[in-house]
Amino acid sequence: MIDRRRALHQLLALGPACLTLASAGCGRAPLTGRPVPPGATVLALGDSLTAGAGAEAGEAYPEVLASLTGWAVVNAGVGGDTSAQALARLPALLETHRPALVLLGIGGNDLLRRLPEDQLRENIRRMVALCRAADAQVLLIAVPRPTLGSRLTDSLDDHRLYGELSEALQVPLHRRGWSEVLQEPALRADAIHANAQGYRRFAAGLLATLRAARLRDG
């Protein structure tokens, strides 16, 4: 089996052209990891969608996922966080919690504020590298592409950079989780946040992806 780090270095050396092929699914194989047992610590890193804005305490997706899996899920969501701010918080979180798995869902505020996409890509790359250096597996969570000006609303789809990074960095990706929730009015608290039902729907879909990626048995 080809060493993943060596393969990653070769891929990055080829540059944007290779990333374009990867995003098109050229030679795509299922990305899987090691099962994370019940009781293990899992870190959910993100912004207000991770924190649970729009729902009551205990109704955010990390808390719902904990009840579904038996994992000790740490909710490290901070409303308004950009990828740069999440990157700055990550080393201390990894040191404190020593998670077996990091659920990385960040970038919505970068996209809404029209911050440089290249910087978002680099910040996610650096976060994945930090997690791996701490012996934590990573699952990347796709964020919708903003539509209708600056709002995330109807007819949503994932921003392409998440699929590209998943392939380039060889990390499993949860696709269309937020896109499907946030385009359903009954699942939203407002135009850019889920309600309690939406967070439950998201957690259920995320669990299916975790199982498909072999990060969760059963």
C-alpha positions as protocol buffer text, in pm:
chain_id: "A"
residue {
  index: 1
  type: MET
  ca { x: 0 y: 0 z: 0 }
}
residue {
  index: 2
  type: ILE
  ca { x: 132 y: 345 z: -90 }
}
residue {
  index: 3
  type: ASP
  ca { x: 229 y: 552 z: 212 }
}
residue {
  index: 4
  type: ARG
  ca { x: -36 y: 823 z: 253 }
}
residue {
  index: 5
  type: ARG
  ca { x: 208 y: 1095 z: 346 }
}
residue {
  index: 6
  type: ARG
  ca { x: 423 y: 1022 z: 44 }
}
residue {
  index: 7
  type: ALA
  ca { x: 114 y: 1021 z: -176 }
}
residue {
  index: 8
  type: LEU
  ca { x: 4 y: 1353 z: -27 }
}
residue {
  index: 9
  type: HIS
  ca { x: 340 y: 1517 z: -96 }
}
residue {
  index: 10
  type: GLN
  ca { x: 330 y: 1392 z: -454 }
}
residue {
  index: 11
  type: LEU
  ca { x: -23 y: 1523 z: -500 }
}
residue {
  index: 12
  type: LEU
  ca { x: 55 y: 1867 z: -360 }
}
residue {
  index: 13
  type: ALA
  ca { x: 364 y: 1892 z: -580 }
}
residue {
  index: 14
  type: LEU
  ca { x: 144 y: 1854 z: -888 }
}
residue {
  index: 15
  type: GLY
  ca { x: -54 y: 2163 z: -792 }
}
residue {
  index: 16
  type: PRO
  ca { x: -400 y: 2291 z: -894 }
}
residue {
  index: 17
  type: ALA
  ca { x: -430 y: 2074 z: -1205 }
}
residue {
  index: 18
  type: CYS
  ca { x: -419 y: 1760 z: -996 }
}
residue {
  index: 19
  type: LEU
  ca { x: -670 y: 1905 z: -750 }
}
residue {
  index: 20
  type: THR
  ca { x: -908 y: 1970 z: -1038 }
}
residue {
  index: 21
  type: LEU
  ca { x: -888 y: 1606 z: -1146 }
}
residue {
  index: 22
  type: ALA
  ca { x: -938 y: 1493 z: -789 }
}
residue {
  index: 23
  type: SER
  ca { x: -1251 y: 1704 z: -747 }
}
residue {
  index: 24
  type: ALA
  ca { x: -1392 y: 1547 z: -1062 }
}
residue {
  index: 25
  type: GLY
  ca { x: -1360 y: 1207 z: -897 }
}
residue {
  index: 26
  type: CYS
  ca { x: -1074 y: 1076 z: -1113 }
}
residue {
  index: 27
  type: GLY
  ca { x: -955 y: 752 z: -957 }
}
residue {
  index: 28
  type: ARG
  ca { x: -1160 y: 818 z: -641 }
}
residue {
  index: 29
  type: ALA
  ca { x: -1158 y: 537 z: -384 }
}
residue {
  index: 30
  type: PRO
  ca { x: -1361 y: 530 z: -62 }
}
residue {
  index: 31
  type: LEU
  ca { x: -1181 y: 713 z: 217 }
}
residue {
  index: 32
  type: THR
  ca { x: -1193 y: 522 z: 542 }
}
residue {
  index: 33
  type: GLY
  ca { x: -1032 y: 534 z: 886 }
}
residue {
  index: 34
  type: ARG
  ca { x: -1000 y: 338 z: 1208 }
}
residue {
  index: 35
  type: PRO
  ca { x: -1312 y: 272 z: 1420 }
}
residue {
  index: 36
  type: VAL
  ca { x: -1346 y: 507 z: 1715 }
}
residue {
  index: 37
  type: PRO
  ca { x: -1480 y: 311 z: 2015 }
}
residue {
  index: 38
  type: PRO
  ca { x: -1762 y: 421 z: 2246 }
}
residue {
  index: 39
  type: GLY
  ca { x: -1632 y: 640 z: 2528 }
}
residue {
  index: 40
  type: ALA
  ca { x: -1357 y: 794 z: 2313 }
}
residue {
  index: 41
  type: THR
  ca { x: -1316 y: 1171 z: 2302 }
}
residue {
  index: 42
  type: VAL
  ca { x: -1423 y: 1336 z: 1977 }
}
residue {
  index: 43
  type: LEU
  ca { x: -1368 y: 1707 z: 1909 }
}
residue {
  index: 44
  type: ALA
  ca { x: -1626 y: 1896 z: 1702 }
}
residue {
  index: 45
  type: LEU
  ca { x: -1452 y: 2212 z: 1578 }
}
residue {
  index: 46
  type: GLY
  ca { x: -1650 y: 2479 z: 1403 }
}
residue {
  index: 47
  type: ASP
  ca { x: -1857 y: 2795 z: 1419 }
}
residue {
  index: 48
  type: SER
  ca { x: -2218 y: 2871 z: 1514 }
}
residue {
  index: 49
  type: LEU
  ca { x: -2352 y: 2564 z: 1331 }
}
residue {
  index: 50
  type: THR
  ca { x: -2138 y: 2351 z: 1561 }
}
residue {
  index: 51
  type: ALA
  ca { x: -2216 y: 2562 z: 1868 }
}
residue {
  index: 52
  type: GLY
  ca { x: -2589 y: 2510 z: 1802 }
}
residue {
  index: 53
  type: ALA
  ca { x: -2712 y: 2862 z: 1729 }
}
residue {
  index: 54
  type: GLY
  ca { x: -3087 y: 2857 z: 1678 }
}
residue {
  index: 55
  type: ALA
  ca { x: -3153 y: 2577 z: 1927 }
}
residue {
  index: 56
  type: GLU
  ca { x: -3158 y: 2532 z: 2303 }
}
residue {
  index: 57
  type: ALA
  ca { x: -2863 y: 2413 z: 2512 }
}
residue {
  index: 58
  type: GLY
  ca { x: -2797 y: 2045 z: 2456 }
}
residue {
  index: 59
  type: GLU
  ca { x: -2962 y: 2040 z: 2111 }
}
residue {
  index: 60
  type: ALA
  ca { x: -2653 y: 2115 z: 1898 }
}
residue {
  index: 61
  type: TYR
  ca { x: -2535 y: 1840 z: 1667 }
}
residue {
  index: 62
  type: PRO
  ca { x: -2231 y: 1740 z: 1882 }
}
residue {
  index: 63
  type: GLU
  ca { x: -2457 y: 1670 z: 2179 }
}
residue {
  index: 64
  type: VAL
  ca { x: -2699 y: 1474 z: 1961 }
}
residue {
  index: 65
  type: LEU
  ca { x: -2410 y: 1277 z: 1809 }
}
residue {
  index: 66
  type: ALA
  ca { x: -2281 y: 1194 z: 2158 }
}
residue {
  index: 67
  type: SER
  ca { x: -2617 y: 1042 z: 2246 }
}
residue {
  index: 68
  type: LEU
  ca { x: -2616 y: 836 z: 1925 }
}
residue {
  index: 69
  type: THR
  ca { x: -2261 y: 704 z: 1954 }
}
residue {
  index: 70
  type: GLY
  ca { x: -2157 y: 692 z: 2320 }
}
residue {
  index: 71
  type: TRP
  ca { x: -1862 y: 915 z: 2234 }
}
residue {
  index: 72
  type: ALA
  ca { x: -1757 y: 1201 z: 2461 }
}
residue {
  index: 73
  type: VAL
  ca { x: -1809 y: 1475 z: 2203 }
}
residue {
  index: 74
  type: VAL
  ca { x: -1653 y: 1809 z: 2291 }
}
residue {
  index: 75
  type: ASN
  ca { x: -1846 y: 2098 z: 2136 }
}
residue {
  index: 76
  type: ALA
  ca { x: -1575 y: 2342 z: 2026 }
}
residue {
  index: 77
  type: GLY
  ca { x: -1805 y: 2556 z: 1814 }
}
residue {
  index: 78
  type: VAL
  ca { x: -1775 y: 2934 z: 1847 }
}
residue {
  index: 79
  type: GLY
  ca { x: -2027 y: 3160 z: 1676 }
}
residue {
  index: 80
  type: GLY
  ca { x: -1871 y: 3390 z: 1417 }
}
residue {
  index: 81
  type: ASP
  ca { x: -1543 y: 3200 z: 1400 }
}
residue {
  index: 82
  type: THR
  ca { x: -1348 y: 3208 z: 1077 }
}
residue {
  index: 83
  type: SER
  ca { x: -1106 y: 2935 z: 974 }
}
residue {
  index: 84
  type: ALA
  ca { x: -815 y: 3149 z: 1098 }
}
residue {
  index: 85
  type: GLN
  ca { x: -973 y: 3178 z: 1443 }
}
residue {
  index: 86
  type: ALA
  ca { x: -1049 y: 2806 z: 1458 }
}
residue {
  index: 87
  type: LEU
  ca { x: -690 y: 2733 z: 1356 }
}
residue {
  index: 88
  type: ALA
  ca { x: -563 y: 2954 z: 1637 }
}
residue {
  index: 89
  type: ARG
  ca { x: -780 y: 2768 z: 1892 }
}
residue {
  index: 90
  type: LEU
  ca { x: -697 y: 2417 z: 1772 }
}
residue {
  index: 91
  type: PRO
  ca { x: -355 y: 2349 z: 1932 }
}
residue {
  index: 92
  type: ALA
  ca { x: -484 y: 2415 z: 2285 }
}
residue {
  index: 93
  type: LEU
  ca { x: -795 y: 2205 z: 2219 }
}
residue {
  index: 94
  type: LEU
  ca { x: -585 y: 1913 z: 2097 }
}
residue {
  index: 95
  type: GLU
  ca { x: -355 y: 1941 z: 2398 }
}
residue {
  index: 96
  type: THR
  ca { x: -642 y: 1960 z: 2646 }
}
residue {
  index: 97
  type: HIS
  ca { x: -874 y: 1694 z: 2507 }
}
residue {
  index: 98
  type: ARG
  ca { x: -643 y: 1460 z: 2308 }
}
residue {
  index: 99
  type: PRO
  ca { x: -928 y: 1350 z: 2080 }
}
residue {
  index: 100
  type: ALA
  ca { x: -931 y: 1030 z: 1879 }
}
residue {
  index: 101
  type: LEU
  ca { x: -1127 y: 1208 z: 1605 }
}
residue {
  index: 102
  type: VAL
  ca { x: -1181 y: 1569 z: 1499 }
}
residue {
  index: 103
  type: LEU
  ca { x: -1499 y: 1668 z: 1314 }
}
residue {
  index: 104
  type: LEU
  ca { x: -1386 y: 1974 z: 1119 }
}
residue {
  index: 105
  type: GLY
  ca { x: -1671 y: 2194 z: 1000 }
}
residue {
  index: 106
  type: ILE
  ca { x: -1544 y: 2545 z: 936 }
}
residue {
  index: 107
  type: GLY
  ca { x: -1544 y: 2805 z: 663 }
}
residue {
  index: 108
  type: GLY
  ca { x: -1899 y: 2939 z: 651 }
}
residue {
  index: 109
  type: ASN
  ca { x: -1798 y: 3276 z: 790 }
}
residue {
  index: 110
  type: ASP
  ca { x: -1499 y: 3296 z: 555 }
}
residue {
  index: 111
  type: LEU
  ca { x: -1733 y: 3244 z: 260 }
}
residue {
  index: 112
  type: LEU
  ca { x: -2005 y: 3479 z: 384 }
}
residue {
  index: 113
  type: ARG
  ca { x: -1747 y: 3753 z: 446 }
}
residue {
  index: 114
  type: ARG
  ca { x: -1583 y: 3683 z: 109 }
}
residue {
  index: 115
  type: LEU
  ca { x: -1244 y: 3621 z: 265 }
}
residue {
  index: 116
  type: PRO
  ca { x: -980 y: 3476 z: 30 }
}
residue {
  index: 117
  type: GLU
  ca { x: -1058 y: 3115 z: -58 }
}
residue {
  index: 118
  type: ASP
  ca { x: -690 y: 3032 z: -85 }
}
residue {
  index: 119
  type: GLN
  ca { x: -648 y: 3129 z: 280 }
}
residue {
  index: 120
  type: LEU
  ca { x: -943 y: 2910 z: 379 }
}
residue {
  index: 121
  type: ARG
  ca { x: -787 y: 2617 z: 195 }
}
residue {
  index: 122
  type: GLU
  ca { x: -453 y: 2672 z: 365 }
}
residue {
  index: 123
  type: ASN
  ca { x: -610 y: 2705 z: 710 }
}
residue {
  index: 124
  type: ILE
  ca { x: -795 y: 2376 z: 665 }
}
residue {
  index: 125
  type: ARG
  ca { x: -476 y: 2208 z: 545 }
}
residue {
  index: 126
  type: ARG
  ca { x: -295 y: 2331 z: 853 }
}
residue {
  index: 127
  type: MET
  ca { x: -573 y: 2214 z: 1085 }
}
residue {
  index: 128
  type: VAL
  ca { x: -567 y: 1866 z: 931 }
}
residue {
  index: 129
  type: ALA
  ca { x: -189 y: 1856 z: 972 }
}
residue {
  index: 130
  type: LEU
  ca { x: -214 y: 1959 z: 1339 }
}
residue {
  index: 131
  type: CYS
  ca { x: -474 y: 1690 z: 1406 }
}
residue {
  index: 132
  type: ARG
  ca { x: -263 y: 1422 z: 1242 }
}
residue {
  index: 133
  type: ALA
  ca { x: 43 y: 1533 z: 1436 }
}
residue {
  index: 134
  type: ALA
  ca { x: -164 y: 1482 z: 1752 }
}
residue {
  index: 135
  type: ASP
  ca { x: -263 y: 1133 z: 1630 }
}
residue {
  index: 136
  type: ALA
  ca { x: -624 y: 1238 z: 1578 }
}
residue {
  index: 137
  type: GLN
  ca { x: -823 y: 1124 z: 1277 }
}
residue {
  index: 138
  type: VAL
  ca { x: -1018 y: 1388 z: 1084 }
}
residue {
  index: 139
  type: LEU
  ca { x: -1355 y: 1396 z: 916 }
}
residue {
  index: 140
  type: LEU
  ca { x: -1417 y: 1709 z: 708 }
}
residue {
  index: 141
  type: ILE
  ca { x: -1766 y: 1858 z: 700 }
}
residue {
  index: 142
  type: ALA
  ca { x: -1863 y: 2041 z: 381 }
}
residue {
  index: 143
  type: VAL
  ca { x: -2002 y: 2393 z: 405 }
}
residue {
  index: 144
  type: PRO
  ca { x: -2256 y: 2529 z: 153 }
}
residue {
  index: 145
  type: ARG
  ca { x: -2158 y: 2772 z: -117 }
}
residue {
  index: 146
  type: PRO
  ca { x: -2327 y: 3108 z: -44 }
}
residue {
  index: 147
  type: THR
  ca { x: -2604 y: 3199 z: -284 }
}
residue {
  index: 148
  type: LEU
  ca { x: -2832 y: 3500 z: -338 }
}
residue {
  index: 149
  type: GLY
  ca { x: -2572 y: 3756 z: -233 }
}
residue {
  index: 150
  type: SER
  ca { x: -2442 y: 3685 z: 113 }
}
residue {
  index: 151
  type: ARG
  ca { x: -2707 y: 3444 z: 243 }
}
residue {
  index: 152
  type: LEU
  ca { x: -2714 y: 3066 z: 273 }
}
residue {
  index: 153
  type: THR
  ca { x: -3069 y: 2977 z: 172 }
}
residue {
  index: 154
  type: ASP
  ca { x: -3261 y: 2777 z: -89 }
}
residue {
  index: 155
  type: SER
  ca { x: -3098 y: 2565 z: -364 }
}
residue {
  index: 156
  type: LEU
  ca { x: -2781 y: 2504 z: -168 }
}
residue {
  index: 157
  type: ASP
  ca { x: -2485 y: 2292 z: -265 }
}
residue {
  index: 158
  type: ASP
  ca { x: -2148 y: 2228 z: -105 }
}
residue {
  index: 159
  type: HIS
  ca { x: -1861 y: 2459 z: -190 }
}
residue {
  index: 160
  type: ARG
  ca { x: -1629 y: 2273 z: -425 }
}
residue {
  index: 161
  type: LEU
  ca { x: -1317 y: 2331 z: -213 }
}
residue {
  index: 162
  type: TYR
  ca { x: -1430 y: 2074 z: 46 }
}
residue {
  index: 163
  type: GLY
  ca { x: -1441 y: 1792 z: -205 }
}
residue {
  index: 164
  type: GLU
  ca { x: -1107 y: 1901 z: -345 }
}
residue {
  index: 165
  type: LEU
  ca { x: -945 y: 1911 z: -3 }
}
residue {
  index: 166
  type: SER
  ca { x: -1094 y: 1577 z: 95 }
}
residue {
  index: 167
  type: GLU
  ca { x: -929 y: 1413 z: -203 }
}
residue {
  index: 168
  type: ALA
  ca { x: -601 y: 1603 z: -175 }
}
residue {
  index: 169
  type: LEU
  ca { x: -559 y: 1543 z: 197 }
}
residue {
  index: 170
  type: GLN
  ca { x: -715 y: 1196 z: 196 }
}
residue {
  index: 171
  type: VAL
  ca { x: -968 y: 1266 z: 470 }
}
residue {
  index: 172
  type: PRO
  ca { x: -1329 y: 1143 z: 467 }
}
residue {
  index: 173
  type: LEU
  ca { x: -1590 y: 1407 z: 385 }
}
residue {
  index: 174
  type: HIS
  ca { x: -1947 y: 1450 z: 507 }
}
residue {
  index: 175
  type: ARG
  ca { x: -2117 y: 1582 z: 195 }
}
residue {
  index: 176
  type: ARG
  ca { x: -2434 y: 1791 z: 175 }
}
residue {
  index: 177
  type: GLY
  ca { x: -2514 y: 1770 z: 545 }
}
residue {
  index: 178
  type: TRP
  ca { x: -2567 y: 2141 z: 596 }
}
residue {
  index: 179
  type: SER
  ca { x: -2677 y: 2197 z: 235 }
}
residue {
  index: 180
  type: GLU
  ca { x: -2972 y: 1962 z: 277 }
}
residue {
  index: 181
  type: VAL
  ca { x: -3069 y: 2089 z: 624 }
}
residue {
  index: 182
  type: LEU
  ca { x: -3048 y: 2461 z: 549 }
}
residue {
  index: 183
  type: GLN
  ca { x: -3252 y: 2444 z: 231 }
}
residue {
  index: 184
  type: GLU
  ca { x: -3549 y: 2306 z: 428 }
}
residue {
  index: 185
  type: PRO
  ca { x: -3748 y: 2585 z: 602 }
}
residue {
  index: 186
  type: ALA
  ca { x: -3884 y: 2341 z: 860 }
}
residue {
  index: 187
  type: LEU
  ca { x: -3527 y: 2257 z: 969 }
}
residue {
  index: 188
  type: ARG
  ca { x: -3403 y: 2618 z: 1002 }
}
residue {
  index: 189
  type: ALA
  ca { x: -3416 y: 2868 z: 1284 }
}
residue {
  index: 190
  type: ASP
  ca { x: -3317 y: 3142 z: 1038 }
}
residue {
  index: 191
  type: ALA
  ca { x: -3154 y: 3170 z: 696 }
}
residue {
  index: 192
  type: ILE
  ca { x: -2814 y: 3038 z: 811 }
}
residue {
  index: 193
  type: HIS
  ca { x: -2878 y: 2829 z: 1123 }
}
residue {
  index: 194
  type: ALA
  ca { x: -3058 y: 2503 z: 1193 }
}
residue {
  index: 195
  type: ASN
  ca { x: -3322 y: 2450 z: 1459 }
}
residue {
  index: 196
  type: ALA
  ca { x: -3331 y: 2154 z: 1700 }
}
residue {
  index: 197
  type: GLN
  ca { x: -3491 y: 1930 z: 1438 }
}
residue {
  index: 198
  type: GLY
  ca { x: -3230 y: 2038 z: 1184 }
}
residue {
  index: 199
  type: TYR
  ca { x: -2943 y: 1956 z: 1416 }
}
residue {
  index: 200
  type: ARG
  ca { x: -3092 y: 1612 z: 1480 }
}
residue {
  index: 201
  type: ARG
  ca { x: -3123 y: 1556 z: 1106 }
}
residue {
  index: 202
  type: PHE
  ca { x: -2764 y: 1666 z: 1054 }
}
residue {
  index: 203
  type: ALA
  ca { x: -2635 y: 1437 z: 1330 }
}
residue {
  index: 204
  type: ALA
  ca { x: -2818 y: 1138 z: 1183 }
}
residue {
  index: 205
  type: GLY
  ca { x: -2668 y: 1201 z: 840 }
}
residue {
  index: 206
  type: LEU
  ca { x: -2324 y: 1253 z: 990 }
}
residue {
  index: 207
  type: LEU
  ca { x: -2350 y: 921 z: 1172 }
}
residue {
  index: 208
  type: ALA
  ca { x: -2424 y: 748 z: 840 }
}
residue {
  index: 209
  type: THR
  ca { x: -2110 y: 904 z: 691 }
}
residue {
  index: 210
  type: LEU
  ca { x: -1904 y: 801 z: 994 }
}
residue {
  index: 211
  type: ARG
  ca { x: -2021 y: 443 z: 948 }
}
residue {
  index: 212
  type: ALA
  ca { x: -1946 y: 448 z: 576 }
}
residue {
  index: 213
  type: ALA
  ca { x: -1597 y: 579 z: 655 }
}
residue {
  index: 214
  type: ARG
  ca { x: -1554 y: 298 z: 913 }
}
residue {
  index: 215
  type: LEU
  ca { x: -1498 y: 553 z: 1185 }
}
residue {
  index: 216
  type: ARG
  ca { x: -1799 y: 417 z: 1369 }
}
residue {
  index: 217
  type: ASP
  ca { x: -1901 y: 51 z: 1394 }
}
residue {
  index: 218
  type: GLY
  ca { x: -2262 y: -60 z: 1400 }
}
